[in-house]
Amino acid sequence: SALDRSVKARPSTTAAGGALLVVAVVLTALNLRPAITSVGPLLADMRGDLGASALWAGVLTTLPGLCFAAAGLTAPWLARRFGIDSAIAGALLVLTTGLLLRVIDGPHVVIGGTLVATAGIALINVLIPVVIKSSFPARIGLMTGIYTAALQGGGAAGSAVTPALDEMLGGWRFALGAWAVLAAAALVVWLSAMLRNRATRPPAPRVEAVAAAGRSLLRSRLAWIITGFFGCQSLLAYVVMGWLPQVFIDNGLSKGDAGLLLGLNAVIAVPISIVVAPLASRRPSQSGWIVGLGVLGITGVAGLAIAPAAAPVLWTVLLGLGMSVFSLALAVIALRARNAADTARLSGMVQGLGYLLAGIGPFAFGLLHELSGGWTVPWMMVLGIYVIQIVLGALAGRPRYV
């Protein structure tokens, strides 16, 4: 089929693999979250300096999810048009530009620069897994683990290191802009790997278009269940990344401690995800794992809603354990499809519509905070969504196919 040929074909000259490409993948993955997680600890300073409202903050934290939703439509076209290696290099350039742009002027420029930066991230999100599959076919599991760990580690660094950069560099603009250095480093290494492979390998075919054969998954009840499950867990993740530090700061914690707690939340999901996903995937049903992690997460949310300052480390750990269900949300996409073509179609539907749903979360959370004047009502919304996630996840984990 067209899909099988596109998977087997080297998507670009990065297919040679090797140590330099491994470094390029790791550096690129490290850049896929700091643009988002670095904002949370400094959000209050940004609003104060810019004279911006909570509504503005909600828009700022909503952009990543919306960009990720759009990437599913644009990334395959860019890969076919320019090749995957060139598309990723272009996305890294876009990310670097956006990180610099968003710190040079007022609130509208911050929004615009963030939109540019997250557009670059969104494209890379879609394309890097294809590089791993095609360039390291014998080490897909290992490279996926390394990629996931680097991605989560970058997210943790964004929240934990940014407050220190704020103090060291003298303001939120320099602290946020400093992450452009890491993006530029990734771009340089990626270009080096790309040029080396072009010098040593013959030209490779570009990614082929995938024919959308078969019935529409929009008519599949299970496909919608999986989409809802993925969307709910993504929504919760973006609420946490965008607002958790501000919740802790408003409850008496310092910016540094709030950033470290968000970093802990991101880091704790790394080993859990790497261990749980393979274990759960070996069993016919993943429902028990999904529900178990959901119960841990909902306990953490309840603690944040009732007494956030009473045990912030405990609430953060429980929330991080619950958010590690992300690895299972990705796993069920493949496990609930019979073949590669169905997997591709299901993945496109789940991630496109799921991230669109996720984009509503941070905006709604900020709006409820603005209207209620506190954090209890927004966390009640999160609790309701968590219940829906657990129910949909239990259904999505049952052994059946779209």
Number of C-alpha atoms within 10 A of each C-alpha: 10 13 18 13 13 17 16 12 16 23 25 26 27 26 25 18 17 13 9 16 25 19 15 21 23 20 23 29 26 25 29 27 23 26 26 23 29 29 27 28 34 25 22 20 15 20 15 10 12 14 11 16 14 19 17 18 24 24 18 23 30 25 25 26 25 23 23 27 24 18 25 22 14 13 21 20 16 18 22 17 14 15 21 27 23 19 23 28 21 19 24 29 19 20 32 27 20 26 25 21 20 23 20 14 12 14 21 14 15 22 21 15 24 26 22 23 30 27 25 27 27 25 28 26 20 19 22 18 16 17 24 24 20 21 23 20 14 11 12 16 15 13 20 17 17 17 22 21 22 22 25 24 24 27 28 27 23 29 34 25 18 28 27 15 19 20 13 11 13 11 15 23 19 18 23 23 20 17 21 24 13 16 25 19 17 25 23 16 19 26 19 15 25 22 15 16 21 17 11 10 13 9 12 15 14 18 25 19 14 17 11 13 11 9 9 10 15 11 10 12 11 19 23 21 20 30 27 23 28 29 27 25 27 26 25 22 21 25 26 27 25 29 22 20 30 21 21 22 18 16 15 12 16 16 26 20 19 26 32 23 23 31 27 21 29 30 23 22 24 22 14 17 21 19 12 17 21 14 12 19 16 9 10 12 19 25 21 14 19 27 21 15 20 27 19 18 24 23 17 25 23 18 20 25 19 13 13 23 17 12 12 20 17 15 25 26 22 23 30 27 26 29 26 28 27 18 19 23 24 16 17 25 26 18 22 21 19 12 12 14 19 22 18 17 20 24 22 18 20 25 25 22 21 27 29 23 20 28 27 21 29 29 24 19 25 25 19 20 19 16 11 12 10 13 21 18 16 22 21 17 15 24 20 11 19 23 16 16 25 22 17 23 30 22 19 29 28 17 14 14 17 18
